[in-house]
Amino acid sequence: MFSVGDKIPSVTIKQATPEGGAEIDPSVLFAGKKVVMFSLPGAFTRTCSSKHLPGYLAKLPELKASGVDVVACLSVNDASVMKAWAEQHDALGKITMLADGAAVFSKALGIDYDAGHMGIRARRGVFVFENGVGTSVDIEAPGKFEVSSAEACLIGLNK
Protein backbone atom coordinates (compact mmCIF):
# COMPACT_ATOMS: atom_id res chain seq x y z
CA MET A 1 0.00 0.00 0.00
CA PHE A 2 1.12 3.56 -0.76
CA SER A 3 2.86 5.15 2.23
CA VAL A 4 4.20 8.51 3.32
CA GLY A 5 7.46 9.13 1.45
CA ASP A 6 6.44 7.13 -1.64
CA LYS A 7 6.46 8.74 -5.08
CA ILE A 8 3.20 8.98 -7.01
CA PRO A 9 3.05 5.99 -9.39
CA SER A 10 3.32 6.77 -13.09
CA VAL A 11 0.27 5.32 -14.86
CA THR A 12 -2.14 6.43 -17.57
CA ILE A 13 -5.74 7.11 -16.56
CA LYS A 14 -8.33 9.67 -17.65
CA GLN A 15 -9.34 13.03 -16.29
CA ALA A 16 -12.97 14.03 -16.77
CA THR A 17 -13.10 17.28 -18.74
CA PRO A 18 -15.90 19.32 -20.32
CA GLU A 19 -15.02 17.58 -23.62
CA GLY A 20 -15.17 14.07 -22.08
CA GLY A 21 -11.97 12.36 -20.98
CA ALA A 22 -8.32 13.26 -21.44
CA GLU A 23 -5.48 10.77 -20.89
CA ILE A 24 -3.19 11.89 -18.08
CA ASP A 25 -0.45 10.58 -15.82
CA PRO A 26 -1.15 11.69 -12.22
CA SER A 27 2.59 11.80 -11.48
CA VAL A 28 2.97 14.41 -14.25
CA LEU A 29 -0.31 16.23 -13.51
CA PHE A 30 0.63 16.64 -9.83
CA ALA A 31 4.36 17.39 -10.35
CA GLY A 32 5.55 20.47 -8.46
CA LYS A 33 2.19 20.94 -6.72
CA LYS A 34 0.61 20.39 -3.34
CA VAL A 35 -2.32 18.05 -3.99
CA VAL A 36 -5.12 16.65 -1.88
CA MET A 37 -6.60 13.57 -3.54
CA PHE A 38 -9.54 11.75 -2.03
CA SER A 39 -10.42 8.27 -3.23
CA LEU A 40 -13.82 6.67 -3.10
CA PRO A 41 -15.64 3.51 -4.19
CA GLY A 42 -17.87 5.01 -6.85
CA ALA A 43 -19.52 8.02 -8.41
CA PHE A 44 -23.24 8.32 -7.69
CA THR A 45 -23.01 6.05 -4.63
CA ARG A 46 -24.59 7.05 -1.33
CA THR A 47 -21.79 8.37 0.92
CA CYS A 48 -19.69 9.49 -2.04
CA SER A 49 -22.54 11.64 -3.39
CA SER A 50 -24.02 12.91 -0.13
CA LYS A 51 -20.85 13.56 1.88
CA HIS A 52 -17.47 12.95 0.26
CA LEU A 53 -17.55 15.00 -2.97
CA PRO A 54 -19.87 17.73 -1.58
CA GLY A 55 -17.64 18.10 1.49
CA TYR A 56 -14.53 18.75 -0.58
CA LEU A 57 -16.43 21.12 -2.85
CA ALA A 58 -17.69 23.09 0.17
CA LYS A 59 -14.22 23.22 1.75
CA LEU A 60 -12.38 24.04 -1.49
CA PRO A 61 -11.71 27.70 -0.53
CA GLU A 62 -10.25 26.62 2.84
CA LEU A 63 -8.12 23.94 1.21
CA LYS A 64 -6.75 26.47 -1.29
CA ALA A 65 -6.09 28.92 1.59
CA SER A 66 -4.07 26.13 3.26
CA GLY A 67 -1.70 26.04 0.28
CA VAL A 68 -3.32 23.25 -1.72
CA ASP A 69 -2.89 23.75 -5.48
CA VAL A 70 -5.12 20.88 -6.67
CA VAL A 71 -7.97 18.93 -5.09
CA ALA A 72 -8.59 15.67 -6.95
CA CYS A 73 -11.17 12.90 -6.70
CA LEU A 74 -10.20 9.34 -7.68
CA SER A 75 -12.77 6.68 -8.47
CA VAL A 76 -12.89 3.44 -10.45
CA ASN A 77 -15.35 4.76 -13.01
CA ASP A 78 -15.03 5.83 -16.63
CA ALA A 79 -14.52 9.44 -17.64
CA SER A 80 -18.12 9.88 -18.85
CA VAL A 81 -19.51 8.81 -15.47
CA MET A 82 -17.06 11.04 -13.60
CA LYS A 83 -17.96 13.97 -15.86
CA ALA A 84 -21.72 13.48 -15.34
CA TRP A 85 -21.24 13.14 -11.58
CA ALA A 86 -19.07 16.27 -11.44
CA GLU A 87 -21.65 18.20 -13.47
CA GLN A 88 -24.42 17.08 -11.13
CA HIS A 89 -22.46 18.53 -8.19
CA ASP A 90 -21.12 21.60 -10.06
CA ALA A 91 -17.60 20.28 -9.44
CA LEU A 92 -16.31 20.09 -13.03
CA GLY A 93 -13.38 22.47 -13.38
CA LYS A 94 -13.17 22.92 -9.61
CA ILE A 95 -12.13 19.44 -8.47
CA THR A 96 -9.89 17.37 -10.72
CA MET A 97 -11.95 14.27 -11.47
CA LEU A 98 -9.74 11.22 -12.03
CA ALA A 99 -11.41 8.35 -13.86
CA ASP A 100 -9.56 5.13 -13.05
CA GLY A 101 -11.78 2.87 -15.17
CA ALA A 102 -9.48 -0.17 -15.13
CA ALA A 103 -8.28 0.52 -11.55
CA VAL A 104 -4.64 0.87 -12.68
CA PHE A 105 -3.93 3.85 -10.41
CA SER A 106 -5.88 2.32 -7.52
CA LYS A 107 -3.91 -0.92 -7.91
CA ALA A 108 -0.60 0.99 -8.13
CA LEU A 109 -1.51 2.76 -4.88
CA GLY A 110 -2.56 -0.55 -3.29
CA ILE A 111 -6.05 0.71 -2.44
CA ASP A 112 -8.05 -1.56 -4.75
CA TYR A 113 -10.49 -4.10 -3.37
CA ASP A 114 -13.13 -6.47 -4.71
CA ALA A 115 -16.56 -5.00 -3.95
CA GLY A 116 -18.40 -8.11 -5.12
CA HIS A 117 -21.26 -7.15 -7.44
CA MET A 118 -19.67 -3.69 -8.01
CA GLY A 119 -16.34 -5.19 -9.14
CA ILE A 120 -12.92 -3.75 -8.28
CA ARG A 121 -13.13 -0.41 -6.48
CA ALA A 122 -10.84 2.08 -4.71
CA ARG A 123 -10.85 2.21 -0.91
CA ARG A 124 -12.14 5.42 0.60
CA GLY A 125 -9.25 7.60 1.72
CA VAL A 126 -7.31 10.84 1.36
CA PHE A 127 -3.75 11.48 0.20
CA VAL A 128 -1.63 14.61 0.36
CA PHE A 129 1.15 14.85 -2.21
CA GLU A 130 3.84 17.51 -2.31
CA ASN A 131 6.19 17.68 -5.28
CA GLY A 132 5.20 14.15 -6.33
CA VAL A 133 5.71 12.52 -2.92
CA GLY A 134 3.10 11.38 -0.41
CA THR A 135 3.18 13.43 2.79
CA SER A 136 -0.03 12.06 4.32
CA VAL A 137 -2.15 8.95 3.71
CA ASP A 138 -5.38 8.13 5.55
CA ILE A 139 -7.43 5.12 4.44
CA GLU A 140 -10.85 4.45 5.95
CA ALA A 141 -11.78 1.23 7.68
CA PRO A 142 -14.42 -0.64 5.63
CA GLY A 143 -17.81 1.05 5.87
CA LYS A 144 -16.46 4.14 7.62
CA PHE A 145 -16.32 7.82 6.69
CA GLU A 146 -14.15 9.53 9.30
CA VAL A 147 -10.50 10.13 8.39
CA SER A 148 -11.00 11.05 4.71
CA SER A 149 -13.55 13.84 5.03
CA ALA A 150 -12.64 17.37 3.93
CA GLU A 151 -12.91 18.48 7.56
CA ALA A 152 -10.45 15.82 8.76
CA CYS A 153 -8.11 16.67 5.88
CA LEU A 154 -8.14 20.36 6.82
CA ILE A 155 -7.30 19.55 10.45
CA GLY A 156 -4.30 17.53 9.23
CA LEU A 157 -3.15 20.27 6.85
CA ASN A 158 -3.37 22.97 9.53
CA LYS A 159 -1.37 21.12 12.21
DAGIPE-V779527 format. One record per residue. N is the residue number from 1. RES is the residue in one small letter. D_CENTER is the distance of its C-alpha to the mean C-alpha in whole Angstrom. Layout:
n={N & N}
res={RES & RES}
d_center={D_CENTER & D_CENTER}
This chain:
n={1 & 2 & 3 & 4 & 5 & 6 & 7 & 8 & 9 & 10 & 11 & 12 & 13 & 14 & 15 & 16 & 17 & 18 & 19 & 20 & 21 & 22 & 23 & 24 & 25 & 26 & 27 & 28 & 29 & 30 & 31 & 32 & 33 & 34 & 35 & 36 & 37 & 38 & 39 & 40 & 41 & 42 & 43 & 44 & 45 & 46 & 47 & 48 & 49 & 50 & 51 & 52 & 53 & 54 & 55 & 56 & 57 & 58 & 59 & 60 & 61 & 62 & 63 & 64 & 65 & 66 & 67 & 68 & 69 & 70 & 71 & 72 & 73 & 74 & 75 & 76 & 77 & 78 & 79 & 80 & 81 & 82 & 83 & 84 & 85 & 86 & 87 & 88 & 89 & 90 & 91 & 92 & 93 & 94 & 95 & 96 & 97 & 98 & 99 & 100 & 101 & 102 & 103 & 104 & 105 & 106 & 107 & 108 & 109 & 110 & 111 & 112 & 113 & 114 & 115 & 116 & 117 & 118 & 119 & 120 & 121 & 122 & 123 & 124 & 125 & 126 & 127 & 128 & 129 & 130 & 131 & 132 & 133 & 134 & 135 & 136 & 137 & 138 & 139 & 140 & 141 & 142 & 143 & 144 & 145 & 146 & 147 & 148 & 149 & 150 & 151 & 152 & 153 & 154 & 155 & 156 & 157 & 158 & 159}
res={m & f & s & v & g & d & k & i & p & s & v & t & i & k & q & a & t & p & e & g & g & a & e & i & d & p & s & v & l & f & a & g & k & k & v & v & m & f & s & l & p & g & a & f & t & r & t & c & s & s & k & h & l & p & g & y & l & a & k & l & p & e & l & k & a & s & g & v & d & v & v & a & c & l & s & v & n & d & a & s & v & m & k & a & w & a & e & q & h & d & a & l & g & k & i & t & m & l & a & d & g & a & a & v & f & s & k & a & l & g & i & d & y & d & a & g & h & m & g & i & r & a & r & r & g & v & f & v & f & e & n & g & v & g & t & s & v & d & i & e & a & p & g & k & f & e & v & s & s & a & e & a & c & l & i & g & l & n & k}
d_center={16 & 14 & 16 & 16 & 18 & 17 & 16 & 13 & 14 & 16 & 15 & 15 & 13 & 13 & 11 & 12 & 15 & 18 & 20 & 18 & 16 & 16 & 16 & 14 & 14 & 11 & 13 & 16 & 13 & 12 & 16 & 18 & 15 & 13 & 10 & 7 & 4 & 3 & 4 & 7 & 10 & 11 & 11 & 14 & 15 & 16 & 14 & 11 & 13 & 16 & 14 & 10 & 9 & 13 & 13 & 10 & 12 & 15 & 15 & 14 & 17 & 17 & 14 & 16 & 19 & 18 & 17 & 14 & 14 & 10 & 8 & 5 & 3 & 3 & 7 & 10 & 12 & 14 & 14 & 16 & 15 & 11 & 14 & 16 & 14 & 13 & 16 & 17 & 15 & 16 & 13 & 14 & 14 & 13 & 9 & 8 & 7 & 7 & 9 & 10 & 13 & 15 & 13 & 14 & 11 & 10 & 14 & 14 & 12 & 14 & 12 & 13 & 16 & 18 & 18 & 22 & 22 & 19 & 18 & 16 & 12 & 9 & 10 & 9 & 8 & 7 & 8 & 10 & 11 & 15 & 17 & 15 & 15 & 13 & 15 & 13 & 12 & 12 & 12 & 13 & 17 & 17 & 17 & 16 & 14 & 15 & 14 & 10 & 11 & 11 & 15 & 15 & 12 & 15 & 18 & 16 & 16 & 20 & 21}
